[in-house]
Amino acid sequence: AQKVTQAQTEISVVEKEDVTLDCVYETRDTTYYLFWYKQPPSGELVFLIRRNSFDEQNEISGRYSWNFQKSTSSFNFTITASQVVDSAVYFCALSLYGNKLVFGAGTILRVKS
Amino acid sequence: GAGVSQSPSNKVTEKGKDVELRCDPISGHTALYWYRQRLGQGLEFLIYFQGNSAPDKSGLPSDRFSAERTGESVSTLTIQRTQQEDSAVYLCASPRRRAGSPSEAFFGQGTRLTVV
């Protein structure tokens, strides 16, 4: 069965600091998909990124970057120069082909000004 | 519609009553998920509909929970004889159609259920 572990329950940083959110996954399948979602205080989940298991290239989108390492089964998310608006709960998720999304427990990120 | 719509947005019910939650997915999206999120917790998978295939009901916590979907449109999640432990936000999501692979899921705002 699939499993996603986000070991960091809560992280607090000061604005402009860089912060990395960890995600470790477990699956026996060789084809799978990884996701990150953001849940701001408003509650609605916002999709951030989707990555398939055959694409290990790191990705950068503005202040966001993702580091996918199959060797350690990790898909970590880094926010550079954090801002107060980044404060939210961030979820990592795993899906097999045509199957349900399995979410981690989430990491609460608090960015203080 | 433009996004996933859920109703009601809030529901307060007495213990023992039945409740029905509704989800209108994005038009044309063949798959649909229901998740439950208790206060301060992660997302707990409940049920997954994919086209005409039999739904994956492996996440339903008890036989008090059931869900239906009419074709590729509206889905209803029914909780019978509600208990206080059922209090949570119930989220519906519909993934965008993407040939051969799971795509990002678009989530609704959720229904906040409070059982008193």
gemmi code that builds the backbone of each chain (N, CA, C; Angstrom):
import gemmi

chains = {
    "A": [
        ("ALA", (0.843, -1.192, 0.000), (0.000, 0.000, 0.000), (0.881, 1.246, 0.000)),
        ("GLN", (0.302, 2.310, -0.504), (1.072, 3.557, -0.550), (0.987, 4.285, 0.782)),
        ("LYS", (2.032, 5.056, 1.043), (2.059, 5.848, 2.266), (2.881, 7.102, 2.023)),
        ("VAL", (2.455, 8.209, 2.608), (3.190, 9.461, 2.505), (3.450, 9.980, 3.913)),
        ("THR", (4.692, 10.314, 4.183), (5.067, 10.799, 5.511), (5.613, 12.213, 5.423)),
        ("GLN", (4.993, 13.102, 6.159), (5.508, 14.459, 6.307), (5.861, 14.602, 7.776)),
        ("ALA", (7.135, 14.444, 8.063), (7.566, 14.342, 9.450), (7.462, 15.669, 10.205)),
        ("GLN", (7.526, 16.755, 9.480), (7.459, 18.076, 10.118), (5.994, 18.454, 10.331)),
        ("THR", (5.589, 18.516, 11.561), (4.204, 18.884, 11.848), (3.999, 20.378, 11.648)),
        ("GLU", (4.964, 21.160, 12.136), (4.830, 22.611, 12.065), (6.215, 23.238, 11.957)),
        ("ILE", (6.299, 24.247, 11.094), (7.557, 24.985, 10.933), (7.245, 26.468, 11.035)),
        ("SER", (8.083, 27.184, 11.776), (7.945, 28.637, 11.859), (9.223, 29.280, 11.352)),
        ("VAL", (9.078, 30.241, 10.481), (10.231, 30.969, 9.955), (9.907, 32.453, 9.964)),
        ("VAL", (10.952, 33.226, 9.805), (10.790, 34.669, 9.679), (10.813, 35.002, 8.192)),
        ("GLU", (10.035, 35.969, 7.833), (9.945, 36.372, 6.430), (11.338, 36.521, 5.818)),
        ("LYS", (11.453, 36.091, 4.578), (12.660, 36.123, 3.755), (13.585, 34.940, 3.998)),
        ("GLU", (13.283, 34.149, 4.993), (14.070, 32.923, 5.167), (13.644, 31.892, 4.135)),
        ("ASP", (14.557, 31.004, 3.794), (14.214, 29.853, 2.956), (13.716, 28.731, 3.873)),
        ("VAL", (12.813, 27.931, 3.347), (12.281, 26.837, 4.158), (12.035, 25.623, 3.266)),
        ("THR", (12.361, 24.448, 3.782), (12.149, 23.208, 3.040), (11.190, 22.316, 3.786)),
        ("LEU", (10.181, 21.859, 3.072), (9.190, 20.945, 3.623), (9.495, 19.540, 3.100)),
        ("ASP", (9.606, 18.608, 4.017), (10.016, 17.259, 3.635), (8.812, 16.368, 3.313)),
        ("CYS", (9.018, 15.460, 2.377), (7.998, 14.473, 2.026), (8.703, 13.172, 1.662)),
        ("VAL", (8.350, 12.113, 2.339), (8.875, 10.789, 2.037), (7.704, 9.889, 1.705)),
        ("TYR", (7.849, 9.105, 0.641), (6.730, 8.273, 0.218), (7.138, 6.801, 0.158)),
        ("GLU", (6.142, 5.954, 0.164), (6.365, 4.514, 0.068), (5.405, 3.939, -0.960)),
        ("THR", (5.954, 3.185, -1.899), (5.132, 2.436, -2.837), (5.994, 1.367, -3.474)),
        ("ARG", (5.383, 0.277, -3.853), (6.118, -0.795, -4.536), (6.008, -0.649, -6.052)),
        ("ASP", (5.146, 0.231, -6.476), (4.973, 0.417, -7.910), (6.098, 1.263, -8.487)),
        ("THR", (6.378, 1.026, -9.742), (7.423, 1.814, -10.400), (6.841, 3.029, -11.117)),
        ("THR", (5.542, 2.997, -11.344), (4.861, 4.132, -11.965), (3.948, 4.778, -10.926)),
        ("TYR", (4.247, 6.005, -10.622), (3.442, 6.715, -9.630), (3.585, 8.212, -9.869)),
        ("TYR", (2.770, 8.946, -9.158), (2.714, 10.393, -9.342), (2.724, 11.064, -7.977)),
        ("LEU", (3.448, 12.139, -7.905), (3.579, 12.882, -6.652), (3.025, 14.290, -6.832)),
        ("PHE", (2.430, 14.794, -5.765), (1.782, 16.098, -5.819), (2.107, 16.887, -4.551)),
        ("TRP", (2.045, 18.196, -4.682), (2.014, 19.080, -3.530), (0.786, 19.975, -3.656)),
        ("TYR", (0.117, 20.144, -2.498), (-1.029, 21.035, -2.418), (-0.818, 22.012, -1.277)),
        ("LYS", (-1.386, 23.202, -1.432), (-1.349, 24.225, -0.394), (-2.775, 24.444, 0.123)),
        ("GLN", (-2.925, 24.522, 1.425), (-4.224, 24.818, 2.014), (-4.094, 26.072, 2.879)),
        ("PRO", (-4.415, 27.224, 2.313), (-4.337, 28.468, 3.077), (-5.438, 28.514, 4.132)),
        ("PRO", (-5.415, 29.522, 4.988), (-6.442, 29.620, 6.044), (-7.868, 29.600, 5.519)),
        ("SER", (-8.060, 29.995, 4.280), (-9.420, 29.960, 3.717), (-9.943, 28.540, 3.577)),
        ("GLY", (-9.039, 27.568, 3.542), (-9.459, 26.173, 3.549), (-9.437, 25.449, 2.227)),
        ("GLU", (-9.456, 26.171, 1.117), (-9.519, 25.490, -0.170), (-8.140, 24.982, -0.578)),
        ("LEU", (-8.072, 23.758, -0.995), (-6.801, 23.162, -1.415), (-6.415, 23.661, -2.792)),
        ("VAL", (-5.165, 24.078, -2.918), (-4.658, 24.615, -4.169), (-3.540, 23.721, -4.676)),
        ("PHE", (-3.689, 23.270, -5.902), (-2.673, 22.419, -6.527), (-1.415, 23.232, -6.796)),
        ("LEU", (-0.242, 22.651, -6.500), (1.026, 23.318, -6.757), (1.828, 22.626, -7.846)),
        ("ILE", (1.975, 21.295, -7.729), (2.814, 20.593, -8.696), (2.420, 19.127, -8.776)),
        ("ARG", (2.651, 18.558, -9.955), (2.483, 17.123, -10.207), (3.757, 16.638, -10.848)),
        ("ARG", (4.258, 15.491, -10.391), (5.492, 14.939, -10.948), (5.329, 13.443, -11.094)),
        ("ASN", (5.717, 12.865, -12.242), (5.641, 11.417, -12.396), (6.975, 10.776, -12.048)),
        ("SER", (6.925, 9.486, -11.786), (8.094, 8.778, -11.250), (9.235, 8.649, -12.241)),
        ("PHE", (8.975, 8.931, -13.514), (10.038, 8.811, -14.515), (10.747, 10.130, -14.776)),
        ("ASP", (10.299, 11.147, -14.110), (10.884, 12.455, -14.344), (11.516, 12.957, -13.056)),
        ("GLU", (12.828, 12.782, -12.936), (13.503, 13.171, -11.707), (14.117, 14.553, -11.779)),
        ("GLN", (13.823, 15.256, -12.836), (14.365, 16.612, -12.931), (13.735, 17.480, -11.848)),
        ("ASN", (14.563, 18.281, -11.234), (14.035, 19.229, -10.267), (13.299, 20.340, -10.999)),
        ("GLU", (12.377, 20.937, -10.317), (11.559, 21.968, -10.956), (11.556, 23.224, -10.109)),
        ("ILE", (11.580, 24.331, -10.805), (11.536, 25.623, -10.131), (10.396, 26.435, -10.731)),
        ("SER", (9.622, 27.039, -9.849), (8.554, 27.927, -10.295), (8.558, 29.144, -9.387)),
        ("GLY", (9.187, 30.186, -9.856), (9.281, 31.380, -9.037), (10.077, 31.115, -7.770)),
        ("ARG", (9.465, 31.337, -6.625), (10.148, 31.108, -5.351), (10.029, 29.657, -4.895)),
        ("TYR", (9.285, 28.860, -5.629), (9.064, 27.465, -5.259), (10.006, 26.560, -6.051)),
        ("SER", (10.523, 25.543, -5.399), (11.298, 24.524, -6.097), (11.044, 23.174, -5.437)),
        ("TRP", (11.204, 22.144, -6.255), (10.943, 20.791, -5.787), (12.122, 19.904, -6.120)),
        ("ASN", (12.505, 19.072, -5.172), (13.637, 18.163, -5.312), (13.117, 16.734, -5.191)),
        ("PHE", (13.103, 16.021, -6.311), (12.597, 14.653, -6.362), (13.784, 13.710, -6.408)),
        ("GLN", (13.908, 12.826, -5.427), (14.998, 11.860, -5.385), (14.419, 10.466, -5.159)),
        ("LYS", (14.424, 9.665, -6.219), (13.889, 8.310, -6.100), (14.735, 7.457, -5.174)),
        ("SER", (16.032, 7.722, -5.130), (16.933, 6.898, -4.305), (16.564, 6.955, -2.821)),
        ("THR", (16.003, 8.083, -2.413), (15.603, 8.234, -1.008), (14.082, 8.327, -0.867)),
        ("SER", (13.372, 8.127, -1.973), (11.891, 8.206, -1.964), (11.425, 9.516, -1.341)),
        ("SER", (12.006, 10.591, -1.798), (11.651, 11.882, -1.229), (11.262, 12.872, -2.321)),
        ("PHE", (10.388, 13.758, -1.961), (9.918, 14.792, -2.892), (9.744, 16.056, -2.070)),
        ("ASN", (10.864, 16.736, -1.826), (10.875, 17.875, -0.912), (10.558, 19.181, -1.637)),
        ("PHE", (10.015, 20.101, -0.880), (9.506, 21.359, -1.422), (10.199, 22.503, -0.698)),
        ("THR", (10.816, 23.398, -1.453), (11.529, 24.528, -0.872), (10.886, 25.833, -1.304)),
        ("ILE", (10.669, 26.688, -0.333), (10.207, 28.051, -0.617), (11.376, 28.978, -0.316)),
        ("THR", (11.761, 29.730, -1.303), (12.865, 30.675, -1.156), (12.312, 32.050, -0.796)),
        ("ALA", (13.001, 32.727, 0.105), (12.580, 34.078, 0.503), (11.093, 34.087, 0.884)),
        ("SER", (10.777, 33.325, 1.906), (9.377, 33.130, 2.290), (8.684, 34.457, 2.594)),
        ("GLN", (7.364, 34.422, 2.387), (6.545, 35.593, 2.640), (5.386, 35.191, 3.553)),
        ("VAL", (4.808, 36.175, 4.190), (3.700, 35.903, 5.103), (2.566, 35.167, 4.388)),
        ("VAL", (2.363, 35.495, 3.116), (1.273, 34.856, 2.352), (1.525, 33.372, 2.108)),
        ("ASP", (2.743, 32.930, 2.375), (3.041, 31.502, 2.225), (2.527, 30.688, 3.410)),
        ("SER", (2.109, 31.368, 4.455), (1.591, 30.670, 5.637), (0.379, 29.842, 5.242)),
        ("ALA", (0.463, 28.552, 5.505), (-0.587, 27.622, 5.086), (-0.211, 26.236, 5.583)),
        ("VAL", (-1.095, 25.294, 5.312), (-0.758, 23.887, 5.509), (-0.408, 23.327, 4.139)),
        ("TYR", (0.681, 22.626, 4.059), (1.130, 22.057, 2.795), (1.055, 20.536, 2.872)),
        ("PHE", (0.432, 19.965, 1.851), (0.248, 18.520, 1.787), (1.002, 17.937, 0.604)),
        ("CYS", (1.679, 16.863, 0.859), (2.283, 16.047, -0.177), (1.350, 14.863, -0.423)),
        ("ALA", (1.242, 14.409, -1.662), (0.330, 13.310, -1.976), (0.932, 12.398, -3.032)),
        ("LEU", (0.471, 11.165, -3.027), (0.970, 10.134, -3.943), (-0.209, 9.458, -4.622)),
        ("SER", (-0.083, 9.174, -5.897), (-1.135, 8.454, -6.599), (-0.513, 7.441, -7.544)),
        ("LEU", (-1.119, 6.259, -7.599), (-0.735, 5.293, -8.613), (-1.609, 5.535, -9.840)),
        ("TYR", (-1.270, 4.896, -10.915), (-2.023, 5.078, -12.146), (-3.499, 4.791, -11.913)),
        ("GLY", (-4.356, 5.756, -12.246), (-5.796, 5.570, -12.157), (-6.302, 5.270, -10.767)),
        ("ASN", (-5.611, 5.743, -9.767), (-5.970, 5.375, -8.411), (-6.126, 6.611, -7.536)),
        ("LYS", (-6.523, 6.403, -6.309), (-6.813, 7.510, -5.411), (-5.533, 8.243, -4.994)),
        ("LEU", (-5.697, 9.466, -4.585), (-4.619, 10.260, -4.013), (-4.493, 9.926, -2.534)),
        ("VAL", (-3.277, 9.615, -2.117), (-3.012, 9.369, -0.698), (-2.207, 10.551, -0.185)),
        ("PHE", (-2.732, 11.220, 0.833), (-2.101, 12.425, 1.347), (-1.276, 12.153, 2.591)),
        ("GLY", (-0.235, 12.955, 2.764), (0.462, 13.003, 4.030), (-0.351, 13.791, 5.042)),
        ("ALA", (0.143, 13.840, 6.267), (-0.599, 14.509, 7.342), (-0.535, 16.027, 7.237)),
        ("GLY", (0.377, 16.525, 6.412), (0.485, 17.968, 6.230), (1.519, 18.605, 7.146)),
        ("THR", (2.061, 19.708, 6.679), (2.991, 20.515, 7.477), (2.438, 21.927, 7.564)),
        ("ILE", (2.299, 22.414, 8.767), (1.838, 23.793, 8.968), (3.052, 24.709, 8.859)),
        ("LEU", (2.976, 25.639, 7.946), (4.056, 26.616, 7.793), (3.560, 27.965, 8.288)),
        ("ARG", (4.292, 28.541, 9.229), (3.965, 29.882, 9.738), (5.128, 30.810, 9.379)),
        ("VAL", (4.832, 31.822, 8.624), (5.851, 32.800, 8.244), (5.525, 34.099, 8.971)),
        ("LYS", (6.472, 34.527, 9.789), (6.240, 35.728, 10.614), (6.953, 36.920, 9.994)),
        ("SER", (6.342, 38.059, 10.080), (6.937, 39.280, 9.513), (7.913, 39.907, 10.488)),
    ],
    "B": [
        ("GLY", (-19.582, 23.673, -14.575), (-19.223, 24.948, -13.969), (-17.727, 25.184, -14.006)),
        ("ALA", (-17.326, 26.339, -13.497), (-15.925, 26.701, -13.545), (-15.110, 25.928, -12.537)),
        ("GLY", (-15.727, 25.556, -11.415), (-14.985, 24.864, -10.379), (-15.853, 23.804, -9.750)),
        ("VAL", (-15.286, 23.146, -8.734), (-16.036, 22.139, -8.001), (-16.914, 22.844, -6.969)),
        ("SER", (-18.173, 22.515, -6.980), (-19.113, 23.175, -6.090), (-19.670, 22.174, -5.091)),
        ("GLN", (-19.653, 22.556, -3.814), (-20.173, 21.672, -2.787), (-21.273, 22.389, -2.005)),
        ("SER", (-22.268, 21.605, -1.633), (-23.340, 22.187, -0.822), (-23.850, 21.158, 0.179)),
        ("PRO", (-24.318, 21.620, 1.339), (-24.187, 22.992, 1.818), (-22.745, 23.301, 2.217)),
        ("SER", (-22.442, 24.546, 2.450), (-21.094, 24.886, 2.894), (-20.937, 24.570, 4.377)),
        ("ASN", (-22.020, 24.706, 5.098), (-22.014, 24.364, 6.515), (-23.278, 23.589, 6.851)),
        ("LYS", (-23.132, 22.608, 7.736), (-24.287, 21.828, 8.148), (-24.130, 21.463, 9.617)),
        ("VAL", (-25.119, 21.849, 10.405), (-25.153, 21.444, 11.801), (-26.315, 20.481, 11.957)),
        ("THR", (-26.065, 19.342, 12.531), (-27.105, 18.339, 12.658), (-27.050, 17.702, 14.038)),
        ("GLU", (-28.167, 17.162, 14.420), (-28.212, 16.479, 15.718), (-27.727, 15.045, 15.579)),
        ("LYS", (-27.087, 14.590, 16.591), (-26.624, 13.206, 16.629), (-27.788, 12.262, 16.316)),
        ("GLY", (-27.510, 11.301, 15.440), (-28.531, 10.325, 15.083), (-29.283, 10.637, 13.810)),
        ("LYS", (-29.189, 11.883, 13.344), (-29.867, 12.257, 12.104), (-29.025, 11.844, 10.901)),
        ("ASP", (-29.678, 11.742, 9.751), (-28.972, 11.477, 8.498), (-28.667, 12.800, 7.816)),
        ("VAL", (-27.539, 12.841, 7.105), (-27.199, 14.027, 6.329), (-26.770, 13.619, 4.930)),
        ("GLU", (-26.988, 14.532, 4.002), (-26.596, 14.299, 2.614), (-25.786, 15.490, 2.135)),
        ("LEU", (-24.612, 15.206, 1.640), (-23.721, 16.253, 1.147), (-23.608, 16.105, -0.364)),
        ("ARG", (-23.547, 17.246, -1.026), (-23.589, 17.223, -2.485), (-22.313, 17.799, -3.089)),
        ("CYS", (-21.911, 17.208, -4.206), (-20.751, 17.704, -4.942), (-21.080, 17.789, -6.423)),
        ("ASP", (-20.857, 18.970, -6.991), (-20.974, 19.172, -8.437), (-19.560, 19.328, -8.986)),
        ("PRO", (-19.048, 18.310, -9.680), (-17.658, 18.415, -10.164), (-17.565, 19.323, -11.377)),
        ("ILE", (-16.350, 19.523, -11.812), (-16.121, 20.301, -13.022), (-16.664, 19.501, -14.213)),
        ("SER", (-17.379, 20.180, -15.082), (-18.005, 19.520, -16.214), (-16.981, 18.773, -17.054)),
        ("GLY", (-17.283, 17.518, -17.361), (-16.396, 16.741, -18.212), (-15.352, 15.935, -17.455)),
        ("HIS", (-15.206, 16.186, -16.160), (-14.236, 15.406, -15.389), (-14.867, 14.071, -15.014)),
        ("THR", (-14.185, 13.004, -15.403), (-14.786, 11.684, -15.215), (-14.563, 11.123, -13.823)),
        ("ALA", (-13.540, 11.592, -13.145), (-13.220, 11.044, -11.821), (-13.674, 12.005, -10.729)),
        ("LEU", (-13.909, 11.449, -9.557), (-14.360, 12.259, -8.431), (-13.942, 11.585, -7.135)),
        ("TYR", (-13.425, 12.399, -6.225), (-13.002, 11.892, -4.919), (-13.823, 12.553, -3.818)),
        ("TRP", (-13.989, 11.820, -2.723), (-14.458, 12.402, -1.462), (-13.380, 12.157, -0.406)),
        ("TYR", (-13.091, 13.223, 0.339), (-12.147, 13.126, 1.444), (-12.787, 13.736, 2.688)),
        ("ARG", (-12.263, 13.353, 3.837), (-12.698, 13.926, 5.095), (-11.476, 14.546, 5.776)),
        ("GLN", (-11.665, 15.720, 6.342), (-10.579, 16.379, 7.053), (-11.085, 16.827, 8.411)),
        ("ARG", (-10.642, 16.129, 9.443), (-10.994, 16.525, 10.805), (-10.141, 17.730, 11.188)),
        ("LEU", (-10.579, 18.460, 12.175), (-9.922, 19.693, 12.581), (-8.445, 19.456, 12.864)),
        ("GLY", (-7.590, 20.179, 12.165), (-6.158, 20.082, 12.392), (-5.514, 18.812, 11.879)),
        ("GLN", (-6.257, 18.055, 11.103), (-5.736, 16.780, 10.607), (-5.523, 16.818, 9.096)),
        ("GLY", (-4.967, 15.726, 8.574), (-4.779, 15.605, 7.138), (-6.042, 15.146, 6.449)),
        ("LEU", (-5.917, 14.820, 5.169), (-7.057, 14.395, 4.366), (-7.178, 12.879, 4.397)),
        ("GLU", (-8.346, 12.441, 4.765), (-8.626, 11.001, 4.874), (-9.468, 10.588, 3.672)),
        ("PHE", (-8.958, 9.695, 2.866), (-9.673, 9.235, 1.677), (-10.948, 8.484, 2.067)),
        ("LEU", (-12.025, 8.771, 1.380), (-13.285, 8.079, 1.629), (-13.670, 7.185, 0.444)),
        ("ILE", (-13.822, 7.794, -0.730), (-14.319, 7.045, -1.879), (-13.862, 7.716, -3.164)),
        ("TYR", (-13.714, 6.912, -4.210), (-13.215, 7.397, -5.493), (-14.079, 6.819, -6.603)),
        ("PHE", (-14.620, 7.684, -7.456), (-15.386, 7.279, -8.621), (-14.539, 7.547, -9.867)),
        ("GLN", (-14.487, 6.580, -10.772), (-13.778, 6.776, -12.033), (-14.646, 6.247, -13.167)),
        ("GLY", (-15.276, 7.148, -13.868), (-16.086, 6.796, -15.021), (-17.121, 5.750, -14.669)),
        ("ASN", (-17.187, 4.710, -15.487), (-18.169, 3.651, -15.285), (-17.628, 2.493, -14.455)),
        ("SER", (-16.401, 2.618, -13.989), (-15.818, 1.547, -13.173), (-16.463, 1.525, -11.793)),
        ("ALA", (-16.382, 0.369, -11.146), (-16.885, 0.257, -9.778), (-16.094, 1.206, -8.888)),
        ("PRO", (-16.764, 1.962, -8.026), (-16.036, 2.912, -7.182), (-15.133, 2.210, -6.172)),
        ("ASP", (-14.069, 2.891, -5.804), (-13.183, 2.413, -4.744), (-13.740, 2.939, -3.426)),
        ("LYS", (-14.354, 2.067, -2.653), (-15.012, 2.466, -1.413), (-14.161, 2.136, -0.187)),
        ("SER", (-12.901, 1.827, -0.427), (-12.072, 1.286, 0.644), (-11.886, 2.245, 1.820)),
        ("GLY", (-12.136, 3.533, 1.612), (-11.934, 4.494, 2.683), (-13.151, 4.787, 3.535)),
        ("LEU", (-14.287, 4.296, 3.148), (-15.500, 4.576, 3.939), (-15.345, 3.957, 5.327)),
        ("PRO", (-15.495, 4.756, 6.378), (-15.160, 4.285, 7.723), (-16.161, 3.310, 8.324)),
        ("SER", (-17.392, 3.322, 7.864), (-18.393, 2.388, 8.400), (-19.545, 2.288, 7.420)),
        ("ASP", (-20.447, 1.370, 7.696), (-21.586, 1.197, 6.785), (-22.611, 2.325, 6.929)),
        ("ARG", (-22.350, 3.262, 7.816), (-23.227, 4.432, 7.899), (-22.932, 5.404, 6.763)),
        ("PHE", (-21.787, 5.209, 6.128), (-21.370, 6.097, 5.041), (-21.638, 5.433, 3.697)),
        ("SER", (-22.194, 6.203, 2.777), (-22.386, 5.716, 1.416), (-22.291, 6.900, 0.463)),
        ("ALA", (-22.004, 6.612, -0.776), (-21.918, 7.672, -1.778), (-22.415, 7.151, -3.108)),
        ("GLU", (-22.990, 8.064, -3.863), (-23.471, 7.725, -5.190), (-23.014, 8.803, -6.153)),
        ("ARG", (-22.983, 8.390, -7.408), (-22.682, 9.361, -8.453), (-23.545, 9.053, -9.650)),
        ("THR", (-24.154, 10.075, -10.184), (-25.017, 9.940, -11.351), (-24.190, 10.218, -12.592)),
        ("GLY", (-23.881, 9.183, -13.341), (-23.086, 9.340, -14.553), (-21.759, 9.991, -14.248)),
        ("GLU", (-21.478, 11.066, -14.944), (-20.228, 11.777, -14.707), (-20.508, 13.146, -14.118)),
        ("SER", (-21.615, 13.240, -13.356), (-21.920, 14.542, -12.791), (-22.015, 14.464, -11.273)),
        ("VAL", (-23.138, 14.880, -10.759), (-23.297, 15.103, -9.326), (-23.035, 13.852, -8.501)),
        ("SER", (-22.418, 14.069, -7.337), (-22.233, 12.982, -6.384), (-22.822, 13.413, -5.042)),
        ("THR", (-23.385, 12.448, -4.331), (-23.885, 12.722, -2.986), (-23.230, 11.754, -2.001)),
        ("LEU", (-22.819, 12.299, -0.895), (-22.260, 11.498, 0.202), (-23.297, 11.513, 1.323)),
        ("THR", (-23.734, 10.349, 1.738), (-24.759, 10.245, 2.769), (-24.155, 9.630, 4.019)),
        ("ILE", (-24.437, 10.261, 5.145), (-24.023, 9.721, 6.431), (-25.290, 9.466, 7.229)),
        ("GLN", (-25.493, 8.231, 7.588), (-26.686, 7.873, 8.356), (-26.363, 7.843, 9.851)),
        ("ARG", (-27.371, 8.171, 10.635), (-27.238, 8.100, 12.118), (-25.933, 8.755, 12.546)),
        ("THR", (-25.802, 10.025, 12.243), (-24.543, 10.730, 12.479), (-24.112, 10.655, 13.936)),
        ("GLN", (-22.791, 10.625, 14.101), (-22.158, 10.617, 15.416), (-21.283, 11.857, 15.538)),
        ("GLN", (-20.941, 12.219, 16.752), (-20.099, 13.403, 16.940), (-18.751, 13.240, 16.254)),
        ("GLU", (-18.255, 12.043, 16.183), (-16.968, 11.786, 15.534), (-17.014, 12.036, 14.035)),
        ("ASP", (-18.219, 12.189, 13.475), (-18.341, 12.477, 12.043), (-18.097, 13.955, 11.752)),
        ("SER", (-18.018, 14.774, 12.786), (-17.793, 16.202, 12.590), (-16.455, 16.419, 11.894)),
        ("ALA", (-16.496, 17.106, 10.772), (-15.301, 17.310, 9.959), (-15.686, 18.162, 8.759)),
        ("VAL", (-14.678, 18.501, 7.978), (-14.931, 19.098, 6.672), (-14.850, 17.984, 5.639)),
        ("TYR", (-15.873, 17.886, 4.810), (-15.918, 16.871, 3.771), (-15.605, 17.544, 2.436)),
        ("LEU", (-14.546, 17.072, 1.816), (-14.039, 17.694, 0.601), (-14.283, 16.800, -0.598)),
        ("CYS", (-14.676, 17.433, -1.680), (-14.868, 16.731, -2.939), (-13.825, 17.264, -3.920)),
        ("ALA", (-13.326, 16.397, -4.780), (-12.338, 16.826, -5.763), (-12.583, 16.126, -7.085)),
        ("SER", (-12.310, 16.823, -8.164), (-12.409, 16.181, -9.467), (-11.134, 16.456, -10.254)),
        ("PRO", (-10.435, 15.400, -10.643), (-9.215, 15.561, -11.419), (-9.530, 15.943, -12.846)),
        ("ARG", (-8.644, 16.730, -13.428), (-8.816, 17.093, -14.823), (-8.550, 15.863, -15.667)),
        ("ARG", (-9.234, 15.735, -16.757), (-9.017, 14.602, -17.665), (-7.610, 14.726, -18.246)),
        ("ARG", (-6.882, 13.662, -18.125), (-5.532, 13.660, -18.681), (-5.271, 12.231, -19.140)),
        ("ALA", (-5.027, 12.042, -20.392), (-4.945, 10.702, -20.960), (-3.898, 9.861, -20.261)),
        ("GLY", (-4.322, 8.747, -19.703), (-3.403, 7.726, -19.228), (-2.732, 7.982, -17.901)),
        ("SER", (-3.062, 9.049, -17.195), (-2.362, 9.253, -15.929), (-3.204, 10.133, -15.028)),
        ("PRO", (-3.005, 9.984, -13.725), (-3.777, 10.827, -12.816), (-3.300, 12.267, -12.901)),
        ("SER", (-4.213, 13.159, -12.897), (-3.865, 14.567, -12.980), (-4.148, 15.239, -11.656)),
        ("GLU", (-3.812, 16.516, -11.596), (-4.096, 17.262, -10.382), (-5.599, 17.323, -10.144)),
        ("ALA", (-5.970, 17.235, -8.887), (-7.380, 17.273, -8.518), (-7.743, 18.687, -8.095)),
        ("PHE", (-8.890, 19.130, -8.558), (-9.407, 20.433, -8.162), (-10.410, 20.214, -7.045)),
        ("PHE", (-10.179, 20.883, -5.936), (-10.995, 20.669, -4.760), (-12.072, 21.735, -4.620)),
        ("GLY", (-13.198, 21.320, -4.059), (-14.228, 22.268, -3.687), (-13.882, 22.906, -2.349)),
        ("GLN", (-14.760, 23.800, -1.932), (-14.539, 24.503, -0.662), (-14.858, 23.619, 0.537)),
        ("GLY", (-15.557, 22.540, 0.287), (-15.881, 21.631, 1.375), (-17.198, 21.931, 2.060)),
        ("THR", (-17.706, 20.930, 2.734), (-18.874, 21.082, 3.609), (-18.407, 20.848, 5.034)),
        ("ARG", (-18.609, 21.851, 5.876), (-18.233, 21.695, 7.291), (-19.423, 21.110, 8.024)),
        ("LEU", (-19.261, 19.869, 8.472), (-20.333, 19.175, 9.181), (-20.044, 19.196, 10.680)),
        ("THR", (-21.035, 19.643, 11.430), (-20.932, 19.632, 12.878), (-22.089, 18.826, 13.442)),
        ("VAL", (-21.754, 17.811, 14.198), (-22.783, 16.959, 14.807), (-22.850, 17.293, 16.286)),
        ("VAL", (-24.020, 17.741, 16.728), (-24.156, 18.167, 18.128), (-25.028, 17.187, 18.929)),
    ],
}
model = gemmi.Model(1)
for chain_id, residues in chains.items():
    chain = gemmi.Chain(chain_id)
    for i, (resn, *xyz) in enumerate(residues, 1):
        res = gemmi.Residue()
        res.name, res.seqid = resn, gemmi.SeqId(i, " ")
        for name, pos in zip(("N", "CA", "C"), xyz):
            atom = gemmi.Atom()
            atom.name, atom.element = name, gemmi.Element(name[0])
            atom.pos, atom.b_iso = gemmi.Position(*pos), 0.0
            res.add_atom(atom)
        chain.add_residue(res)
    model.add_chain(chain)
structure = gemmi.Structure()
structure.add_model(model)
structure.setup_entities()
